[in-house]
Amino acid sequence: MDVAAAGGSGSLIIDAKELYHAICKGQVSSRWMIFCCNAMRAEMAELDNLIFDYANDTLLTVNYKLPRNSL
């Protein structure tokens, strides 16, 4: 988020499955994916949005507003 904000972005979309792959290079496990979802929810602020895409099989996608320190 800091890198995106420093680059001038006003928001950053993070997908739980992409976050999981960035951390755990292996196969997605629903049992462990919940930790990514919980961390993403914990980071959410009032102005952030959940993105619902029923065609996508990810568990959670969030549009975080940047910069974070202004929220």
N, C-alpha and C positions, 0 to 999 in steps of 0.2 A: 504494500500500500504506500509505503514511503517513497519508493522509486516512482510509482505512477504519479503521486502527488508532486514530487520534485520535477517531473517531466511536464507538469501543467495540466494533467488530467483532472477533470471534475468529478469523475466516478471511476469505479473499477468493478467489473463483473467477475465474480469467482464462483466456479462450479465445484461442488464437493468431489466429484469424480476426478477432475483435473488436479485439485489440491492433493487428493489421495495419491495419484500417480506421481506428482512432484516429490512427495515424501517417501512413498513406498513403491519403488519401481516395479513391483510384481502385480499379480492378478488382483482385481478388486474383490475384497471380501466384505460382505454386508456386516459381518460381525465387527470388523475394525473400522468400516466407513463411518459408523455412528460417531466416532471420536472426531472426525473431520467436521461432521455436521454440528456437533456440540460446540466445537471451537468457533465455527463460523457464526452460530447463533449468539455465542457469548460476545463476539466482536460487534454485533449489530447495534446501531444507534437509532434514535428515533426517525431520522430522515432516510435511512436505508430502506430498500425495497426487496421483497422476495419476488423472484421471477418464476412464474408457473408455466411450464411447457410440458404438457402431458405426452407429447411425442418423444420427449427426451427421457431416458431411463435413469438419470441422476436423481439422487435423493434431495438435493438442495442446491439452488442457485440464488446468489444474493448480489444486488447492485449496491455497492458501498459508495456513499458520497464522500468526496475528498475535498480538501484535506481533513483529516480526522480531528485535529486539534481545534477546529472551529465548530465542532458539533456539541 
